[in-house]
């Protein structure tokens, strides 16, 4: 059986914790935020203090960020619309991170909520 990218995203979303923009806002002071979009997307605008770690480099970049050494630290991930961040959240969980959240609707939803 062959799976599409959207099949993988759907599966990931069934295994992760998606949160609203409002919930993410309430967690910003106590969570590490990771923007998994590409560098040009990050440069065009991002959530304050978000770590820019593109989805394709996530697994390889975690050790270079001191704020990501604690597997019990709350982590919020986001992308443009929620697909890449769902996959990233699933990966982080697989790697042992225990409190991982993906922003439903991604940065697009964040902009709508916070503008």
C-alpha positions in Angstrom: 0.0 0.0 0.0 1.3 3.4 -1.0 0.8 6.4 1.2 0.7 10.1 0.1 2.2 13.0 2.0 -1.3 13.9 3.2 -1.8 10.3 4.4 1.3 10.7 6.5 0.1 14.0 7.9 -3.3 12.6 8.7 -1.6 9.7 10.6 0.7 12.1 12.4 -2.2 14.3 13.5 -3.9 11.3 15.0 -0.8 10.6 17.1 0.1 14.2 18.3 -1.3 17.0 20.4 -2.6 19.8 18.3 -3.3 23.1 20.1 -5.0 26.3 19.2 -3.2 29.6 18.7 -4.7 30.8 22.0 -3.4 27.7 23.8 0.0 28.2 22.3 0.0 31.9 23.4 -0.6 30.9 27.0 2.3 28.5 26.8 4.9 30.8 25.2 6.6 31.7 28.5 7.2 28.1 29.5 7.8 26.3 26.2 10.4 26.2 23.5 9.0 27.1 20.1 10.4 25.6 16.9 9.6 27.0 13.5 10.0 24.1 11.0 9.5 26.2 7.9 12.3 26.9 5.4 14.7 29.8 6.2 13.1 32.3 3.7 9.7 31.6 5.3 11.1 32.3 8.8 12.8 35.5 7.7 9.5 36.7 6.2 8.0 36.5 9.7 7.8 34.2 12.7 6.7 33.8 16.3 8.9 35.8 18.6 11.9 33.7 20.0 11.1 30.7 17.8 14.1 28.6 16.9 14.4 28.3 13.1 14.9 24.5 12.5 13.7 23.5 9.0 11.7 20.2 9.0 14.3 18.5 6.9 17.1 19.2 9.4 15.1 18.7 12.7 16.5 15.3 13.7 20.1 16.5 13.1 19.8 19.9 14.7 18.3 19.1 18.1 21.7 18.6 19.9 22.9 22.0 18.9 20.2 23.8 20.9 20.7 23.8 24.7 17.0 24.4 25.2 16.2 21.1 23.6 18.3 18.8 25.8 15.5 18.3 28.3 13.1 15.6 27.0 10.4 16.9 29.4 10.5 20.5 28.2 7.3 21.6 26.6 7.9 22.1 22.8 5.6 23.9 20.4 6.2 23.4 16.7 4.6 25.2 13.8 4.9 25.5 10.0 2.8 27.4 7.5 -0.4 25.4 7.8 0.1 22.5 10.1 1.3 19.6 8.0 5.1 19.8 8.4 4.7 20.6 12.1 2.5 17.6 12.6 5.2 15.4 11.1 7.8 17.2 13.2 5.8 16.7 16.4 5.5 13.0 15.6 9.2 12.8 15.1 10.0 14.6 18.3 7.7 12.2 20.2 9.4 9.3 18.6 12.8 10.7 19.7 11.6 10.8 23.3 10.2 14.3 23.8 7.3 14.0 26.1 5.4 17.3 25.9 5.2 18.2 22.2 2.4 20.4 20.7 1.7 21.4 17.1 -0.2 24.6 16.4 -3.3 23.8 14.5 -3.4 25.8 11.2 0.2 26.8 11.6 1.6 30.3 11.1 -1.3 31.2 8.8 -3.7 30.6 11.7 -1.3 32.4 14.1 -1.3 35.5 11.9 -5.1 35.5 11.7 -5.5 35.2 15.5 -2.8 37.7 16.4 -3.5 40.5 13.9 
